[in-house]
Amino acid sequence: MSSSQYGRFYASQVGIGIKVLSAKEKKAMRETEQIHLSFGDPTPDTFPNDEVVEALALALKEEPDRVLQYGAGEVAEDLAVFLLERAAGRGMVASREQLLVTNGATEGMDLIGRIFLDPSDVIMTEAPTFMGALSVFRKFGVQIQGCEVDGDGLRTDLLEETLSERLECGEPMPKFLYVIANFQNPTGTTMSLDRRRHLLELAERFDFLIVEDEAYGELRLEGEDVPTLWALDEGGRVLHLGTYAKVIAPGLRLGWVLAAEELTAQLMAMRPGYSNGASESLAAKYCRMVDFDQRVASIRSVYRQRRDVMLEALEEHMPAGITWNRPEGGLFIWMEIPGEVDPDAFVEEAARRGVALLSTSIFYPDGVGGNGLRLSYSQEPLDRLRRAVEIMAGLLEEMLDR
Ligand SMILES: Cc1ncc(COP(=O)(O)O)c(C=O)c1O
């Protein structure tokens, strides 16, 4: 990507949080020599191309008149059964009526916005948070208030203060709080069990819902699982979003929502079109055909190696004063740089030198905050990850000397 293309792309992200590049520009971006640390796109090395073909063939053989028709048939329905089994295996016991299979987790966010949000509403998110979620929720014209995140995830102590202040001032409570408790995008942090419990208590006390986005839930690279908010919730306050974007393929557009039965029915009623029957059918066949646990384990090992190589390179090359975290899972490292270096100027110059990445401010609901960079290790092979870190370290040294 040329620096002018990058500039345009970057401006689009900062301005409205939506990717506005044309398909041609995106293709050019992918084909360039630029090393991409910008997005958490899964590496195509993990795409099960051959098995997807086989799975689709199996589905078509079983339901030749149904798989490519509007809506979903029996084969597609087996994906729902598989998802419920897998969720139960992770402590999330739900009935069929509580599950809605969606066109990606993003459709789940949009449907949640449609049933809950009016322009005068307030919602809360972590600050920083996933910019794709910000862009979906912004479309509803709501006010988005952020709450700080540290190494243990959302600062529920600060959340409690904010909610108490809102109550004292007679301000409305948030309709919901959107949170990525596991391997957060963009910080990579995982919310501690105590804070999860505290958050659920606050939701009960101040009467708001929680939208838990678990896009990276299957991508634990080390350490012990922490129960999801859905698993800990006893009051029916959590809507849980999942996706197979990272452990099968994002192009299939397969996600889901787990929610209280009456909410799932409302979400379904809000759908503008049909479900993605062909993708659901082939995914159902794929999930039953392969050893899914083994697949997830091998995808984890790809990302564990990439994370470790990037961490080692950071350790080896970064000048003093730069700090970063060690994510237990997911696809991102969060790096903080000293105040004298402007992260936006850094990102622009890094793009000129061949490394595409994003500075932290665009992940904040108000576009302000953080002094650093989000590094994604998902897209590039090991040698290019090392090279990217060397280029960034050299540039940071120069900028710190100025
Ligand atoms: C936190 C989070 N949620 C959701 C998504 C997108 O999920 P999907 O492709 O299923 O819409 C992403 C993609 O990067 C993400 O980081």
The ligand as an SDF file (V2000), in Angstrom:
LIG
                    3D

 16 16  0  0  0  0  0  0  0  0999 V2000
  -13.8620   -8.4120   19.1030 C   0  0  0  0  0  0  0  0  0  0  0  0
  -14.3400   -8.7920   17.7440 C   0  0  0  0  0  0  0  0  0  0  0  0
  -15.6330   -9.1020   17.5630 N   0  0  0  0  0  0  0  0  0  0  0  0
  -16.1040   -9.4420   16.3630 C   0  0  0  0  0  0  0  0  0  0  0  0
  -15.2810   -9.4910   15.2430 C   0  0  0  0  0  0  0  0  0  0  0  0
  -15.8560   -9.8140   13.8970 C   0  0  0  0  0  0  0  0  0  0  0  0
  -16.5290  -11.0000   13.8940 O   0  0  0  0  0  0  0  0  0  0  0  0
  -17.3060  -11.4980   12.5810 P   0  0  0  0  0  0  0  0  0  0  0  0
  -16.3190  -11.5660   11.4660 O   0  0  0  0  0  0  0  0  0  0  0  0
  -17.8460  -12.8150   12.9520 O   0  0  0  0  0  0  0  0  0  0  0  0
  -18.3870  -10.4940   12.2910 O   0  0  0  0  0  0  0  0  0  0  0  0
  -13.9320   -9.1850   15.3880 C   0  0  0  0  0  0  0  0  0  0  0  0
  -13.0650   -9.2300   14.2150 C   0  0  0  0  0  0  0  0  0  0  0  0
  -11.9250   -8.8640   14.1910 O   0  0  0  0  0  0  0  0  0  0  0  0
  -13.4530   -8.8180   16.6670 C   0  0  0  0  0  0  0  0  0  0  0  0
  -12.1750   -8.4890   16.8570 O   0  0  0  0  0  0  0  0  0  0  0  0
  1  2  1  0
  2  3  1  0
  2 15  2  0
  3  4  2  0
  4  5  1  0
  5  6  1  0
  5 12  2  0
  6  7  1  0
  7  8  1  0
  8  9  2  0
  8 10  1  0
  8 11  1  0
 12 13  1  0
 12 15  1  0
 13 14  2  0
 15 16  1  0
M  END
$$$$
